[in-house]
Amino acid sequence: MQIIQPHYHGIARTTQDYERMAMSGVAAVAEPAFWAGFDRRYPETFIDYFRQISEFEPTRAAQYGIRHFCWVAVNPKEAENPELSRAVLQHLPEFFAKPNVLGMGETGLHKSTRNEAEIMQAQIELAREYDQLILVHTPHLEDKLHGTKRVLEILKGLPVNPDKVWIDHVEEHTIKMVKDAGYWLGFTLYPITKCSPKRAVDMLDRYGVDRTLVNSSADWGPSDPFTLQECVLEFRRRGHTLQEAVDVFYNNPARFLGQNPKFDLRPIRIETFLDERPATTGD
């Protein structure tokens, strides 16, 4: 079946990962701006990084027939420096104009400090000004609940369209508040700090699949892009139909990302492909 990987840090992965993803049905990936593992000091280093994910990574993915899209933002781990962050924000509109950039992301919170909240708000206001989609990071582990509540407070104070906001890394103790607020939500399949495929399917079964995205993140940490395929398998193992799996792992990201016309992959119906198969004749 066809899969869209909506949150994938390609620059941290090998070309062989693209090859294996192509062989397992991945049609497109979307790469949010990410922390480099250390705090960058200069606006120019961010600009070069944005060029890498918007210009070079698409060429690697294209070698294997995978469409590559990306997001640009100051990641919340580096938002503690407002002066640097605002200098970077001045350059984001030039990247919004690129043919494969989908919006502002990842913004959000890491330690939920005042500076992080200030830069998150500034980035959301900029995204609204340019009518961009918004991808919001919620904190890891012990700060998850408090940080998610704070994210929702910040968003509530801004005139954002919930249809265009995706709040990622939700878990069992944060999913209901995000879902009740009307935003899109995401499960990130990450072996240590986030969610397992089994837990993700548990939540899909309990809370439904509407406005829900599943991704592997897959960065330079202990992660694997194929946890997404493991989640598909677990979902199917529980008796869900192939069309239901396509709705979750292809159509939902196509619906959310497709609000930006640059993302031109559209939802698919399995029956359509079955109807188009040539008829067979018996002897």
N, C-alpha and C positions, 0 to 999 in steps of 0.2 A: 504494500500500500504506500501511498505518497504521504510524506511527513514534512512539516515546516518546523524548523528549529528556531524559535523566536528570540532566544537569548543565548548567544554563543560567542565566546571570546577567541576568535580564530587566530589572532596573532600569537597566542600562547600555545597553539596546537601545531602538529606536523601536517605536511601535505598528505601523508598517508591517512590522516583522519578524514580529510575531505574525500579521498578515494573510497574509504570504507563507508562513509555516510552516503555517498552516491549509490553504492551497491546495496544499501539497505533502505533506499526509497526517499532520502532527504532531497527535496526539490529546492529549498531555499533556506538561508540562515539570515538572522539579523543580529548584528554585533553592536552592543552598547559600549559607550566609552567606559573605560575601566581604570582602576588603580594599577600603577606599574609595579607595585611591590615596594616602592619607596616614594617619598613625596617629591614631586618635581618642583624646581625652583623658579622657572622662568616661563612666561606665557608662550614663548617660541617652542618650547618642548611639547606643550599641548598641541600647538598648531601642527607641528610635524607629525605627531601621533594621529591627529584627526585626518591628516592627509594619508597616512598609512592605511587606516581602516576604510577610508572612502575611495582611495585610488588603487592601492596595491592589492589588498585582500580580495577585492572582486576578481582580479585576474587569476589568483590562485584557485578560487572556488570555481571559476568558469572553466578551468581545465577539465573539470569533472562534471560539467553540466549543472552545477549548483548556482543558483542566483544568490548574490551576496548584497545585503542591505546593511545599513549601520545607523547609529545614533551618535550625537555629540553632546557633551556636557562636562562639567567639573564633577567628578565623582565625590560623594560625600566624605570619603576618607581624606580628601585634600581640600575640603571646603573650610577648614579651620583658619585658612589664610584669606580673609576677605579681599584684601588688596590684590593679591595674585588672581583670585577667582574672578573678580570684576574685570580685570585686564583681559582674561581669557574670554569672558562673556561678550566683550565687544567684537570678537571675531566670529562668534557662532552664526550670525545671519549669513555670512558668506558660504558657510557649509550647509545651511538649510537649503540653499539654492542648488546644491549638487544633485545629480539625478538618482542617487541611491541612498540619500540621507532621509530618514523617516521622521526625525523629531528630536526631542530633548531627552537624553537618558544616558547613564543612570544619574538622576538627581535623587535627593532623599536625605536620609539621616544615617549616621554611623554611631556616634555617641550622644546624639540629640543635644548638642551644645547650642548656645545662642548663635554663634557664627554659622554653624551648619544650617540652622533654621533660616537665618537671614539669606544665605546663598541659595537654599532651596526655593524660597519665596521669589527671589530675584530671577531664578531660572524659569520658574513656572510663569511668571509675568512676561518674560521674554518669549516663551513658547506660545503663550496666548496672543501676544502681539503679532506673531508670525504664523498663527494658526497651525501649530505643530502638535503632533502626538506627544504624550508625556509618559515616560517610564520612571517609576519611583522605586528606589531601593529601600527596603526596611532592614533594621539592624539585625545582627546575629545574636543568637543565644540569649544571654541573660537580659539584654536590653530590648528584646524583640517586642514584648507586649507594650512597654512604655513607649518605645520608639514608634510603633505602629499607631498608637493612640495620638502621639504628637503629630505624626504625618497627617492623620485625618483632621486634626484640629487646624493645621496650617491650610490644608486644602479647603476646609469648610469656610475659611475666612477669605477665600479668593473666588471670583466668579468663573470657575472652571466648568467645563462640560464633562461630566463623569464618563460619557461615552468615549472620550479621548484620553482617559487616564488609566494606566495599568499599574497597579500596586503589586510588586513582585515579592517573592520569598515568604508568602504567607504560610502559616502552619496551623495546627489544630486550635491553638488558643488565640489566633488572630483572624481566622478566615471569616467568622460570622460578622464581625464588626466591619470588615471591608466589603463583604457582600451586601450587608444591610445598607451601607452608604451608597451603593449603586455603581461602584467602580468595577472595572475589569480587575481580575486578580490572577496571580501566577504562583504555581508550585515550582520550586527549583530543586531538581534532583541532584543532591550533593551529599557525599557520603559522611561528612563530619558535622558541618554547621547548619545544614538545612534539612532536606526531606528525602526519604527513600521512595522508590517506585511503589512499594506496597502501601505506604502511608498516603501517598498521593491518590492512589486508586480508592483507598478507604474514604478519603474526603470527597472524591468524585461521586462515589456511591451514596454518601450521606447527604451531601449538599447540592448535588446536581452538577451539570456540565456547562450551564449557561455562563457566558462572560468569563470563562476560565481558560487559562493558557498553561501549558506544561512545558518546561524547558530543562536542559541539563546544565546550563551556565558554561561548564567546561572551560576552565582557565588554566593558569600555571600551577594551581594547587592540586591536591589529591582529588581529581575529578575525572569523569569519563563521558564523552558525548553520547555513548551508547546506553547510558541509563535511560535515555528517552525511549529507545527501542525496547528496553526491559519493561518500561512502564506500559507500552503498547501491548506487549505480551501478557503482562499481568491483567490488564484491562480486558483483553480478549479471553483469557483463561477463566474469568469470572462469568462468562456467558454473554458479554456484550457483543453485538453484531459488528460486522466489518464496517457498515455505514456509521454506526455509533462511534467506532474508533476513528474513522475518517473525520467525523464531525469535531471530535476533541483535538486530534493531533494535526489536522490540516485545515479544516474549515474555520475553527475558532480563530487561530492566528490570521488566516486570510481575511476574516471579517474585521478583526481589530486593526491590523496593519493596513488593510485595504482602504481604510478611511483616508489614508494618504494616497492620492492617485498614482504616485510613483510605484507603489506596490501593486502590481497588476495581476497577481495570481488570484483567481476567484474560487469560491467554494465549489466543491464538486459533489455529484451524486453518483454512487456506484451503479445505480440502475441505468444511468445514461450510458455508461461504457458498456454495460451488458447488452443494452438495446442496439448498440452500434456494431456488435460483433457480426461477422458474416454468417448467414444461416448455413447449416450443414445439411447435406442430403444423404439419406440412407441408400443402401443398395437395393 
